[in-house]
């Protein structure tokens, strides 16, 4: 994760939910009303 992240735990939380619910990235992004690029930025801690 990016050291300068505003929300460093948000990406980990999304991954935890994705694995618990057995969802793929496209499904999770659709449910969260974000695009997959935004999901990637959140996962890396850039947002």
C-alpha positions as CSV (number, residue, x, y, z in Angstrom):
1,X,0.0,0.0,0.0
2,X,1.0,3.6,-0.6
3,X,2.6,5.1,2.5
4,X,1.0,8.5,1.8
5,X,-2.5,7.0,1.8
6,X,-5.4,8.8,3.3
7,X,-7.2,5.5,4.0
8,X,-4.7,2.7,4.2
9,X,-7.2,0.2,5.7
10,X,-10.0,0.7,3.2
11,X,-8.3,-1.4,0.5
12,X,-7.8,-4.3,3.0
13,X,-11.4,-4.0,4.1
14,X,-12.6,-4.3,0.4
15,X,-10.4,-7.3,-0.1
16,X,-11.7,-9.0,3.1
17,X,-15.3,-8.4,2.0
18,X,-14.5,-9.7,-1.5
19,X,-13.0,-12.9,-0.2
20,X,-15.7,-13.5,2.4
21,X,-18.5,-13.1,-0.1
22,X,-16.5,-15.0,-2.8
23,X,-17.0,-12.1,-5.3
24,X,-14.8,-11.2,-8.2
25,X,-13.5,-7.7,-8.6
26,X,-16.0,-6.7,-11.3
27,X,-19.0,-7.7,-9.2
28,X,-17.7,-5.9,-6.1
29,X,-16.9,-2.8,-8.1
30,X,-20.5,-2.9,-9.6
31,X,-22.0,-3.3,-6.1
32,X,-20.0,-0.4,-4.7
33,X,-20.9,1.7,-7.8
34,X,-17.2,2.3,-8.8
35,X,-15.2,1.3,-11.8
36,X,-12.5,-1.3,-11.6
37,X,-9.8,1.3,-12.0
38,X,-11.1,3.1,-8.9
39,X,-11.2,-0.2,-7.1
40,X,-7.6,-0.8,-7.9
41,X,-6.7,2.7,-6.5
42,X,-8.6,2.0,-3.3
43,X,-6.9,-1.4,-2.9
44,X,-3.5,0.2,-3.3
45,X,-4.5,2.9,-0.8
46,X,-4.3,5.8,-3.3
47,X,-7.8,7.0,-2.5
